[in-house]
Amino acid sequence: MSFIDPPQAEVIQKILRHCGLWQEPASRAPPDTAGLVQDLDFCFSTKQNSHSEPDQAQELTYVDIDTFLATF
């Protein structure tokens, strides 16, 4: 039994290759973001927001972390 302290990724890979247990990570396609953008546009559109004026642009407001945490 032994321990391998991080960061030792190369050592771990070398040991697993020697034992025949190393597997290359499978490549994957990038995530589909086309639907995500539409959903976000729909969620934040002024037509769906009953509390905002129809032609009023929505803006993000900065809140410091202490104020944010105090609201919980």
Secondary structure by P-SEA (a helix, b strand, c coil): ccccccccaaaaaaaaaaacccccccccccccaaaaaaaaaaaacccccccccccbbbbbbbbcaaaaaaac
